[in-house]
Amino acid sequence: MPEHNILPDSEVRSDQDIREPKLYRVILVNDDYTTMDFVIEILIVVFHKPAAEATRIMLDVHKNGKGFCGVYTYDIATTKIDRVHQLARRREFPLKCSLEEV
């Protein structure tokens, strides 16, 4: 049986860097037409926020011009943004959602 050169675990090297994925903050942007109730609905349905937190974020959007919905990897963030835009179009609201790198 041929002998294999097997390094002990302490000597095993990896040429691959394991990096955490970049994270992105999803932001709802205020407009003069989208109803507060619809914003709350979006926060509950798309971002899975409890009603009280959804109301607080909606008030941030209303008073400060934007509200933070959560922090996600890029693919999840863009999927949630697309879902918000689809639901807003279906209900004929101009609600916009964007992302920024954390």
C-alpha positions as CSV (number, residue, x, y, z in Angstrom):
1,M,0.0,0.0,0.0
2,P,1.5,3.4,-1.0
3,E,2.2,5.8,1.8
4,H,0.4,9.2,1.5
5,N,1.9,12.5,2.7
6,I,-0.9,13.6,5.0
7,L,-0.3,16.7,7.1
8,P,-1.7,16.8,10.6
9,D,-4.7,19.2,11.0
10,S,-2.5,21.9,12.5
11,E,-0.4,22.0,9.3
12,V,-3.3,22.1,6.8
13,R,-3.4,25.3,4.9
14,S,-6.2,26.9,3.0
15,D,-5.6,29.1,0.0
16,Q,-9.1,30.4,0.2
17,D,-10.1,33.4,2.2
18,I,-13.4,33.0,3.8
19,R,-15.1,36.4,3.9
20,E,-18.5,37.4,5.3
21,P,-20.8,38.8,2.5
22,K,-21.2,42.5,2.3
23,L,-24.4,43.8,4.0
24,Y,-26.8,46.4,2.7
25,R,-29.3,48.5,4.5
26,V,-32.8,48.7,2.8
27,I,-34.4,52.2,2.9
28,L,-38.0,53.3,2.2
29,V,-38.2,56.8,0.8
30,N,-41.0,59.2,1.5
31,D,-43.3,60.5,-1.2
32,D,-46.5,62.6,-1.1
33,Y,-48.9,59.9,-2.3
34,T,-48.2,56.6,-0.7
35,T,-50.5,56.1,2.3
36,M,-49.2,55.4,5.7
37,D,-51.3,52.3,5.9
38,F,-49.7,50.9,2.8
39,V,-46.2,51.6,4.1
40,I,-47.1,49.7,7.3
41,E,-48.5,46.8,5.3
42,I,-45.2,46.7,3.2
43,L,-43.1,46.6,6.4
44,I,-45.2,43.8,7.8
45,V,-45.5,41.7,4.7
46,V,-42.1,42.1,3.0
47,F,-39.9,42.8,6.0
48,H,-41.7,40.8,8.6
49,K,-41.9,43.6,11.1
50,P,-44.3,43.5,14.0
51,A,-47.0,46.1,13.8
52,A,-45.5,48.4,16.4
53,E,-42.1,48.4,14.8
54,A,-43.7,48.9,11.3
55,T,-45.5,51.9,12.6
56,R,-42.3,53.4,14.1
57,I,-40.5,52.9,10.8
58,M,-43.4,54.4,8.8
59,L,-43.3,57.5,11.1
60,D,-39.5,57.8,10.4
61,V,-40.3,57.7,6.6
62,H,-43.0,60.3,7.1
63,K,-41.1,62.7,9.4
64,N,-37.5,62.2,8.2
65,G,-37.9,61.4,4.5
66,K,-36.7,57.8,4.9
67,G,-36.8,54.8,7.1
68,F,-34.6,51.8,7.6
69,C,-36.2,48.4,7.0
70,G,-33.3,46.1,7.7
71,V,-29.9,44.9,6.8
72,Y,-29.4,42.0,4.4
73,T,-27.0,40.4,1.9
74,Y,-27.2,42.0,-1.5
75,D,-29.4,39.3,-3.1
76,I,-31.9,39.4,-0.3
77,A,-31.9,43.2,-0.2
78,T,-32.5,43.5,-3.9
79,T,-35.3,40.8,-3.8
80,K,-37.1,42.7,-1.1
81,I,-36.7,46.0,-3.0
82,D,-38.1,44.4,-6.1
83,R,-41.1,43.0,-4.1
84,V,-41.8,46.5,-2.6
85,H,-41.8,48.1,-6.1
86,Q,-44.1,45.3,-7.5
87,L,-46.6,45.7,-4.7
88,A,-46.5,49.5,-4.9
89,R,-47.1,49.4,-8.7
90,R,-49.9,47.0,-8.3
91,R,-51.6,49.4,-5.8
92,E,-50.6,52.5,-8.0
93,F,-48.3,54.0,-5.4
94,P,-45.0,55.7,-6.3
95,L,-43.2,54.2,-3.2
96,K,-39.5,53.8,-3.7
97,C,-37.0,51.6,-1.9
98,S,-33.3,51.7,-2.1
99,L,-30.2,50.2,-0.6
100,E,-26.8,51.4,0.8
101,E,-23.8,49.4,1.8
102,V,-23.4,49.1,5.5
